[in-house]
Amino acid sequence: MSHSFQQFEMLLAEHEPAAVFDFLLERYRAEENFPLVFETHLMKKRHELGLPLIPTEPLNGLDVETQRAYDEGSIAAAREVGGLFLAKGDIGRAWPYYRAVGDIETIRKVIDEVPPSDDLDDVIQVAFHERVHPRKGFELILSNHGTCRAITCFGQYPSVEGREESARLLIETLHTEIIDNMKRVIVRNEGEAPDTGSLPELMQGRDWLFEGNSYYVDTSHVGSCIQFGPDLHDQKSLSLLIELTEYGKRLSELFQYPGEPPFEDIYQDYSVYLRCLAGEDVDEGIRYFREKIASYNPDDIGSAPGQVLVKLLVRLGRFDEAIRAFDDFLTDADPAYLSCPNRVQLCQMGKRFDELQKTAKATGDLLTFAAATLQSRSANRPAS
Protein backbone atom coordinates (compact mmCIF):
# COMPACT_ATOMS: atom_id res chain seq x y z
CA MET A 1 0.00 0.00 0.00
CA SER A 2 2.81 2.43 0.96
CA HIS A 3 4.61 1.60 -2.30
CA SER A 4 1.43 2.43 -4.21
CA PHE A 5 1.11 5.80 -2.48
CA GLN A 6 4.78 6.57 -3.18
CA GLN A 7 4.19 6.04 -6.89
CA PHE A 8 1.05 8.15 -6.72
CA GLU A 9 2.90 10.98 -4.98
CA MET A 10 5.42 10.94 -7.84
CA LEU A 11 2.56 11.10 -10.31
CA LEU A 12 1.09 14.08 -8.47
CA ALA A 13 4.45 15.84 -8.51
CA GLU A 14 5.19 15.22 -12.19
CA HIS A 15 1.79 15.73 -13.87
CA GLU A 16 -0.92 18.29 -14.16
CA PRO A 17 -4.05 17.69 -12.05
CA ALA A 18 -6.14 16.76 -15.09
CA ALA A 19 -3.75 13.90 -15.88
CA VAL A 20 -3.93 12.72 -12.27
CA PHE A 21 -7.73 12.59 -12.40
CA ASP A 22 -7.57 10.75 -15.74
CA PHE A 23 -5.19 8.22 -14.20
CA LEU A 24 -7.65 7.63 -11.37
CA LEU A 25 -10.57 7.31 -13.77
CA GLU A 26 -8.73 4.69 -15.80
CA ARG A 27 -7.77 2.79 -12.65
CA TYR A 28 -11.28 2.78 -11.15
CA ARG A 29 -12.81 1.71 -14.45
CA ALA A 30 -10.36 -1.20 -14.65
CA GLU A 31 -11.18 -2.16 -11.04
CA GLU A 32 -14.91 -1.81 -11.84
CA ASN A 33 -15.22 0.56 -8.90
CA PHE A 34 -17.84 2.59 -10.71
CA PRO A 35 -19.06 4.75 -7.79
CA LEU A 36 -15.50 6.10 -7.50
CA VAL A 37 -15.52 6.81 -11.24
CA PHE A 38 -18.49 9.07 -10.54
CA GLU A 39 -16.83 10.76 -7.56
CA THR A 40 -13.60 11.29 -9.53
CA HIS A 41 -15.49 12.99 -12.36
CA LEU A 42 -17.17 15.32 -9.87
CA MET A 43 -13.87 16.19 -8.17
CA LYS A 44 -12.24 16.82 -11.52
CA LYS A 45 -15.06 19.18 -12.46
CA ARG A 46 -14.84 21.00 -9.13
CA HIS A 47 -11.11 21.48 -9.70
CA GLU A 48 -11.73 22.88 -13.18
CA LEU A 49 -14.27 25.35 -11.78
CA GLY A 50 -12.17 26.41 -8.79
CA LEU A 51 -14.58 24.90 -6.28
CA PRO A 52 -13.60 23.08 -3.05
CA LEU A 53 -12.39 19.60 -3.96
CA ILE A 54 -14.07 18.13 -0.87
CA PRO A 55 -17.21 20.15 -0.16
CA THR A 56 -18.14 20.46 3.50
CA GLU A 57 -21.54 21.92 2.71
CA PRO A 58 -23.88 22.08 -0.29
CA LEU A 59 -22.54 24.04 -3.24
CA ASN A 60 -25.18 26.75 -3.08
CA GLY A 61 -25.00 30.29 -4.36
CA LEU A 62 -22.91 29.52 -7.46
CA ASP A 63 -23.14 31.94 -10.36
CA VAL A 64 -25.27 30.83 -13.29
CA GLU A 65 -22.42 29.75 -15.56
CA THR A 66 -20.58 27.82 -12.84
CA GLN A 67 -23.78 26.07 -11.78
CA ARG A 68 -24.58 25.16 -15.38
CA ALA A 69 -21.08 23.76 -15.97
CA TYR A 70 -21.15 21.72 -12.75
CA ASP A 71 -24.62 20.35 -13.52
CA GLU A 72 -23.54 19.34 -17.01
CA GLY A 73 -20.49 17.59 -15.59
CA SER A 74 -22.60 15.78 -13.01
CA ILE A 75 -25.08 14.62 -15.65
CA ALA A 76 -22.32 13.36 -17.94
CA ALA A 77 -20.71 11.48 -15.03
CA ALA A 78 -24.02 9.91 -14.01
CA ARG A 79 -24.70 8.77 -17.58
CA GLU A 80 -21.26 7.20 -17.88
CA VAL A 81 -21.46 5.35 -14.56
CA GLY A 82 -25.05 4.26 -15.18
CA GLY A 83 -23.91 2.89 -18.53
CA LEU A 84 -20.99 1.06 -16.94
CA PHE A 85 -23.33 -0.69 -14.50
CA LEU A 86 -25.74 -1.56 -17.33
CA ALA A 87 -22.87 -3.03 -19.34
CA LYS A 88 -22.32 -5.39 -16.40
CA GLY A 89 -26.02 -6.25 -16.31
CA ASP A 90 -26.51 -4.53 -12.95
CA ILE A 91 -29.80 -2.68 -13.46
CA GLY A 92 -30.35 -2.14 -9.74
CA ARG A 93 -27.13 -0.16 -9.31
CA ALA A 94 -27.47 1.63 -12.66
CA TRP A 95 -30.93 2.95 -11.85
CA PRO A 96 -29.97 5.64 -9.25
CA TYR A 97 -27.67 7.31 -11.79
CA TYR A 98 -30.28 7.31 -14.56
CA ARG A 99 -32.94 8.44 -12.09
CA ALA A 100 -30.71 11.37 -11.09
CA VAL A 101 -30.66 12.65 -14.68
CA GLY A 102 -34.34 11.87 -15.32
CA ASP A 103 -33.63 9.18 -17.92
CA ILE A 104 -36.25 6.52 -17.28
CA GLU A 105 -36.59 5.38 -20.89
CA THR A 106 -33.09 3.89 -21.14
CA ILE A 107 -33.75 1.69 -18.09
CA ARG A 108 -37.21 0.75 -19.40
CA LYS A 109 -35.71 -0.48 -22.66
CA VAL A 110 -33.10 -2.59 -20.87
CA ILE A 111 -35.68 -4.05 -18.48
CA ASP A 112 -37.92 -4.91 -21.41
CA GLU A 113 -35.23 -7.29 -22.70
CA VAL A 114 -34.56 -9.02 -19.36
CA PRO A 115 -35.32 -12.76 -19.58
CA PRO A 116 -36.77 -14.66 -16.60
CA SER A 117 -34.12 -16.01 -14.24
CA ASP A 118 -33.68 -16.89 -10.58
CA ASP A 119 -32.00 -13.69 -9.37
CA LEU A 120 -34.02 -10.68 -10.46
CA ASP A 121 -35.15 -9.10 -7.20
CA ASP A 122 -33.19 -5.90 -7.93
CA VAL A 123 -34.78 -5.65 -11.37
CA ILE A 124 -38.24 -6.28 -9.92
CA GLN A 125 -37.63 -3.56 -7.34
CA VAL A 126 -36.80 -1.02 -10.05
CA ALA A 127 -39.36 -2.16 -12.61
CA PHE A 128 -42.41 -2.71 -10.41
CA HIS A 129 -41.98 -1.12 -7.01
CA GLU A 130 -40.26 2.01 -8.34
CA ARG A 131 -42.68 2.05 -11.30
CA VAL A 132 -40.11 2.24 -14.08
CA HIS A 133 -41.72 -0.61 -16.05
CA PRO A 134 -44.64 -1.99 -13.99
CA ARG A 135 -45.96 -4.47 -16.56
CA LYS A 136 -42.56 -6.12 -17.09
CA GLY A 137 -41.85 -6.05 -13.37
CA PHE A 138 -45.13 -7.79 -12.67
CA GLU A 139 -44.36 -10.35 -15.37
CA LEU A 140 -41.06 -11.10 -13.62
CA ILE A 141 -42.81 -11.40 -10.25
CA LEU A 142 -45.18 -13.96 -11.75
CA SER A 143 -42.42 -15.97 -13.41
CA ASN A 144 -39.99 -15.80 -10.45
CA HIS A 145 -42.25 -15.91 -7.41
CA GLY A 146 -45.58 -17.29 -8.58
CA THR A 147 -49.20 -16.21 -8.44
CA CYS A 148 -49.48 -15.85 -4.66
CA ARG A 149 -46.64 -13.31 -4.43
CA ALA A 150 -47.94 -11.54 -7.54
CA ILE A 151 -51.41 -11.10 -6.03
CA THR A 152 -49.89 -9.69 -2.82
CA CYS A 153 -47.71 -7.24 -4.77
CA PHE A 154 -50.61 -6.19 -6.97
CA GLY A 155 -52.80 -5.49 -3.96
CA GLN A 156 -50.11 -3.24 -2.47
CA TYR A 157 -49.26 -1.41 -5.70
CA PRO A 158 -50.12 2.28 -5.19
CA SER A 159 -49.86 3.65 -8.72
CA VAL A 160 -52.46 3.80 -11.47
CA GLU A 161 -49.78 3.54 -14.13
CA GLY A 162 -49.25 -0.07 -15.16
CA ARG A 163 -51.94 -1.36 -12.81
CA GLU A 164 -54.40 -2.45 -15.48
CA GLU A 165 -51.67 -4.08 -17.56
CA SER A 166 -50.50 -6.00 -14.49
CA ALA A 167 -54.04 -7.06 -13.67
CA ARG A 168 -54.54 -8.29 -17.23
CA LEU A 169 -51.38 -10.40 -17.03
CA LEU A 170 -52.43 -11.85 -13.68
CA ILE A 171 -55.92 -12.70 -14.92
CA GLU A 172 -54.64 -14.29 -18.12
CA THR A 173 -52.07 -16.34 -16.18
CA LEU A 174 -54.67 -17.62 -13.72
CA HIS A 175 -57.22 -18.36 -16.45
CA THR A 176 -54.64 -20.22 -18.54
CA GLU A 177 -53.52 -22.27 -15.54
CA ILE A 178 -57.07 -23.42 -14.83
CA ILE A 179 -57.67 -24.24 -18.50
CA ASP A 180 -54.46 -26.29 -18.75
CA ASN A 181 -55.08 -28.19 -15.51
CA MET A 182 -58.70 -28.88 -16.40
CA LYS A 183 -57.78 -30.13 -19.86
CA ARG A 184 -55.31 -32.60 -18.39
CA VAL A 185 -58.07 -34.09 -16.25
CA ILE A 186 -60.45 -34.22 -19.23
CA VAL A 187 -57.80 -36.05 -21.30
CA ARG A 188 -57.41 -38.66 -18.55
CA ASN A 189 -61.16 -39.23 -18.47
CA GLU A 190 -62.17 -38.76 -22.11
CA GLY A 191 -59.01 -39.42 -24.08
CA GLU A 192 -58.73 -35.93 -25.56
CA ALA A 193 -59.48 -32.33 -24.57
CA PRO A 194 -61.86 -30.01 -26.42
CA ASP A 195 -60.20 -27.45 -28.65
CA THR A 196 -61.31 -24.38 -26.69
CA GLY A 197 -59.91 -21.78 -24.36
CA SER A 198 -63.30 -21.08 -22.78
CA LEU A 199 -63.93 -22.20 -19.21
CA PRO A 200 -67.73 -22.38 -19.62
CA GLU A 201 -67.30 -24.59 -22.68
CA LEU A 202 -64.90 -26.88 -20.85
CA MET A 203 -67.22 -27.17 -17.85
CA GLN A 204 -70.42 -27.68 -19.86
CA GLY A 205 -71.80 -31.17 -19.26
CA ARG A 206 -68.86 -32.12 -17.02
CA ASP A 207 -70.13 -31.78 -13.47
CA TRP A 208 -67.78 -34.61 -12.57
CA LEU A 209 -64.87 -32.15 -12.89
CA PHE A 210 -65.81 -30.79 -9.45
CA GLU A 211 -66.60 -34.05 -7.67
CA GLY A 212 -64.72 -34.74 -4.46
CA ASN A 213 -64.01 -31.04 -3.83
CA SER A 214 -61.83 -30.87 -6.92
CA TYR A 215 -60.29 -27.56 -7.96
CA TYR A 216 -57.74 -26.54 -10.58
CA VAL A 217 -55.80 -23.66 -9.04
CA ASP A 218 -55.45 -22.30 -5.51
CA THR A 219 -59.01 -21.18 -4.78
CA SER A 220 -57.91 -18.17 -2.75
CA HIS A 221 -56.12 -16.86 -5.84
CA VAL A 222 -59.34 -16.93 -7.84
CA GLY A 223 -61.30 -15.08 -5.17
CA SER A 224 -58.60 -12.44 -4.78
CA CYS A 225 -58.23 -11.92 -8.51
CA ILE A 226 -61.95 -11.46 -9.07
CA GLN A 227 -62.05 -8.67 -6.49
CA PHE A 228 -59.73 -6.56 -8.66
CA GLY A 229 -62.43 -6.55 -11.37
CA PRO A 230 -64.37 -3.35 -10.57
CA ASP A 231 -61.32 -1.20 -11.37
CA LEU A 232 -60.74 -2.76 -14.80
CA HIS A 233 -61.72 -1.27 -18.15
CA ASP A 234 -60.20 -3.80 -20.54
CA GLN A 235 -63.00 -5.85 -22.09
CA LYS A 236 -60.90 -8.97 -22.56
CA SER A 237 -59.91 -8.96 -18.88
CA LEU A 238 -63.54 -8.46 -17.85
CA SER A 239 -64.60 -11.39 -20.05
CA LEU A 240 -61.97 -13.67 -18.50
CA LEU A 241 -62.98 -12.60 -15.00
CA ILE A 242 -66.62 -13.38 -15.78
CA GLU A 243 -65.49 -16.86 -16.82
CA LEU A 244 -63.60 -17.16 -13.52
CA THR A 245 -66.78 -16.29 -11.60
CA GLU A 246 -68.59 -19.08 -13.46
CA TYR A 247 -65.78 -21.44 -12.52
CA GLY A 248 -65.97 -20.26 -8.91
CA LYS A 249 -69.70 -20.95 -8.73
CA ARG A 250 -69.00 -24.58 -9.56
CA LEU A 251 -66.49 -25.08 -6.76
CA SER A 252 -67.41 -27.06 -3.68
CA GLU A 253 -69.16 -25.21 -0.86
CA LEU A 254 -65.92 -25.75 1.04
CA PHE A 255 -64.33 -23.09 -1.20
CA GLN A 256 -67.17 -20.56 -1.24
CA TYR A 257 -65.49 -17.92 0.88
CA PRO A 258 -67.69 -15.09 2.19
CA GLY A 259 -66.96 -11.54 1.08
CA GLU A 260 -67.86 -8.05 2.27
CA PRO A 261 -71.24 -6.42 1.42
CA PRO A 262 -72.49 -6.10 -1.24
CA PHE A 263 -70.28 -9.01 -2.39
CA GLU A 264 -71.09 -11.57 0.31
CA ASP A 265 -71.38 -14.31 -2.31
CA ILE A 266 -68.15 -13.48 -4.12
CA TYR A 267 -68.68 -15.45 -7.31
CA GLN A 268 -72.36 -14.62 -7.78
CA ASP A 269 -72.20 -10.95 -6.78
CA TYR A 270 -69.05 -10.14 -8.71
CA SER A 271 -70.46 -11.97 -11.71
CA VAL A 272 -73.42 -9.60 -11.77
CA TYR A 273 -71.20 -6.55 -11.28
CA LEU A 274 -68.65 -7.54 -13.93
CA ARG A 275 -71.38 -8.36 -16.45
CA CYS A 276 -72.74 -4.83 -15.97
CA LEU A 277 -69.29 -3.40 -16.68
CA ALA A 278 -69.09 -5.58 -19.79
CA GLY A 279 -72.50 -4.28 -20.97
CA GLU A 280 -74.40 -7.50 -20.24
CA ASP A 281 -77.79 -7.48 -18.47
CA VAL A 282 -77.11 -3.96 -17.21
CA ASP A 283 -80.62 -3.03 -16.04
CA GLU A 284 -81.02 -6.33 -14.21
CA GLY A 285 -77.61 -5.90 -12.59
CA ILE A 286 -78.36 -2.39 -11.34
CA ARG A 287 -81.69 -3.58 -9.98
CA TYR A 288 -79.94 -6.51 -8.29
CA PHE A 289 -77.54 -4.26 -6.37
CA ARG A 290 -80.07 -1.53 -5.63
CA GLU A 291 -82.44 -4.06 -4.01
CA LYS A 292 -79.57 -5.74 -2.20
CA ILE A 293 -78.23 -2.49 -0.76
CA ALA A 294 -81.71 -1.28 0.19
CA SER A 295 -82.13 -4.40 2.32
CA TYR A 296 -79.15 -3.54 4.55
CA ASN A 297 -79.22 -1.66 7.82
CA PRO A 298 -76.73 1.22 7.30
CA ASP A 299 -75.86 1.19 10.99
CA ASP A 300 -74.57 -2.36 10.57
CA ILE A 301 -72.57 -2.09 7.34
CA GLY A 302 -71.75 1.58 6.80
CA SER A 303 -71.65 3.37 3.44
CA ALA A 304 -69.41 1.02 1.43
CA PRO A 305 -72.20 -0.86 -0.42
CA GLY A 306 -73.87 2.40 -1.49
CA GLN A 307 -70.55 3.65 -2.81
CA VAL A 308 -70.16 0.45 -4.84
CA LEU A 309 -73.48 1.16 -6.57
CA VAL A 310 -72.63 4.81 -7.23
CA LYS A 311 -69.27 3.87 -8.75
CA LEU A 312 -70.95 1.28 -10.96
CA LEU A 313 -73.48 3.83 -12.23
CA VAL A 314 -70.70 6.35 -12.90
CA ARG A 315 -68.76 3.76 -14.89
CA LEU A 316 -71.89 3.14 -16.94
CA GLY A 317 -72.43 6.86 -17.51
CA ARG A 318 -75.80 6.78 -15.75
CA PHE A 319 -75.36 9.95 -13.74
CA ASP A 320 -79.03 10.65 -12.97
CA GLU A 321 -79.30 7.21 -11.39
CA ALA A 322 -76.01 7.78 -9.58
CA ILE A 323 -77.39 10.98 -8.05
CA ARG A 324 -80.53 9.15 -6.94
CA ALA A 325 -78.43 6.33 -5.46
CA PHE A 326 -76.35 8.87 -3.59
CA ASP A 327 -79.50 10.47 -2.20
CA ASP A 328 -80.91 7.09 -1.20
CA PHE A 329 -77.82 5.56 0.41
CA LEU A 330 -75.10 8.14 1.05
CA THR A 331 -76.74 11.36 2.24
CA ASP A 332 -75.46 10.81 5.78
CA ALA A 333 -72.09 9.34 4.77
CA ASP A 334 -68.95 10.99 6.10
CA PRO A 335 -67.37 12.83 3.12
CA ALA A 336 -63.89 11.94 4.42
CA TYR A 337 -64.60 8.25 3.79
CA LEU A 338 -66.11 8.52 0.32
CA SER A 339 -64.26 6.65 -2.40
CA CYS A 340 -66.95 7.49 -4.95
CA PRO A 341 -67.78 10.97 -6.33
CA ASN A 342 -69.81 13.14 -3.97
CA ARG A 343 -73.15 14.69 -4.95
CA VAL A 344 -71.61 17.90 -6.26
CA GLN A 345 -69.22 15.95 -8.45
CA LEU A 346 -71.99 13.66 -9.70
CA CYS A 347 -74.12 16.65 -10.70
CA GLN A 348 -71.14 18.18 -12.49
CA MET A 349 -70.28 14.94 -14.28
CA GLY A 350 -73.88 14.53 -15.46
CA LYS A 351 -74.26 18.23 -16.32
CA ARG A 352 -77.25 18.36 -13.98
CA PHE A 353 -76.81 22.01 -13.08
CA ASP A 354 -80.32 22.22 -11.63
CA GLU A 355 -79.40 19.50 -9.14
CA LEU A 356 -76.09 21.23 -8.50
CA GLN A 357 -77.95 24.43 -7.62
CA LYS A 358 -80.18 22.46 -5.26
CA THR A 359 -77.15 20.97 -3.50
CA ALA A 360 -75.49 24.38 -3.21
CA LYS A 361 -78.60 25.93 -1.67
CA ALA A 362 -78.95 23.08 0.81
CA THR A 363 -75.36 23.52 2.00
CA GLY A 364 -75.19 27.31 1.77
CA ASP A 365 -72.40 27.05 -0.80
CA LEU A 366 -72.48 30.31 -2.80
CA LEU A 367 -69.43 29.42 -4.88
CA THR A 368 -70.87 26.14 -6.11
CA PHE A 369 -74.21 27.88 -6.75
CA ALA A 370 -72.39 30.43 -8.90
CA ALA A 371 -70.65 27.65 -10.85
CA ALA A 372 -73.95 25.83 -11.41
CA THR A 373 -75.76 28.98 -12.54
CA LEU A 374 -73.04 30.12 -14.91
CA GLN A 375 -72.72 26.68 -16.48
CA SER A 376 -76.50 26.39 -16.82
CA ARG A 377 -76.67 29.72 -18.64
CA SER A 378 -73.85 28.69 -20.96
CA ALA A 379 -75.49 25.34 -21.70
CA ASN A 380 -78.85 26.98 -22.48
CA ARG A 381 -77.45 29.80 -24.60
CA PRO A 382 -78.48 29.43 -28.25
CA ALA A 383 -75.66 28.60 -30.62
CA SER A 384 -74.65 31.60 -32.70
Stockholm file with secondary structure:
# STOCKHOLM 1.0

chainA/1-384         MSHSFQQFEMLLAEHEPAAVFDFLLERYRAEENFPLVFETHLMKKRHELGLPLIPTEPLNGLDVETQRAYDEGSIAAAREVGGLFLAKGDIGRAWPYYRAVGDIETIRKVIDEVPPSDDLDDVIQVAFHERVHPRKGFELILSNHGTCRAITCFGQYPSVEGREESARLLIETLHTEIIDNMKRVIVRNEGEAPDTGSLPELMQGRDWLFEGNSYYVDTSHVGSCIQFGPDLHDQKSLSLLIELTEYGKRLSELFQYPGEPPFEDIYQDYSVYLRCLAGEDVDEGIRYFREKIASYNPDDIGSAPGQVLVKLLVRLGRFDEAIRAFDDFLTDADPAYLSCPNRVQLCQMGKRFDELQKTAKATGDLLTFAAATLQSRSANRPAS
#=GR chainA/1-384 SS CHHHHHHHHHHHHHSCHHHHHHHHHHHHHHTTCHHHHHHHHHHHHHHHTTCCSSCSSCCCSCCHHHHHHHHHHHHHHHHHHHHHHHHTTCHHHHHHHHHHTTCHHHHHHHHHTCCCCSCCHHHHIIIIITCSSHHHHHHHHHHHHHHHHHHHHHHHCCCSTTHHHHHHHHHHHHHHHHHHHHHHHHHHHHSSCCSCCCHHHHHTTCGGGGGGGCCSSCHHHHHHHHTTGGGCCCHHHHHHHHHHHHHHHHSCGGGCCBCSTTCSBHHHHHHHHHHHHTTSSHHHHHHHHHHHHHTSCHHHHTTHHHHHHHHHHHHTTCHHHHHHHHHHHSTTSCGGGCCSCCHHHHHHHTTCHHHHHHHHHHHTCHHHHHHHHHHHHHHHSCCC
#=GC SS_cons         CHHHHHHHHHHHHHSCHHHHHHHHHHHHHHTTCHHHHHHHHHHHHHHHTTCCSSCSSCCCSCCHHHHHHHHHHHHHHHHHHHHHHHHTTCHHHHHHHHHHTTCHHHHHHHHHTCCCCSCCHHHHIIIIITCSSHHHHHHHHHHHHHHHHHHHHHHHCCCSTTHHHHHHHHHHHHHHHHHHHHHHHHHHHHSSCCSCCCHHHHHTTCGGGGGGGCCSSCHHHHHHHHTTGGGCCCHHHHHHHHHHHHHHHHSCGGGCCBCSTTCSBHHHHHHHHHHHHTTSSHHHHHHHHHHHHHTSCHHHHTTHHHHHHHHHHHHTTCHHHHHHHHHHHSTTSCGGGCCSCCHHHHHHHTTCHHHHHHHHHHHTCHHHHHHHHHHHHHHHSCCC
//
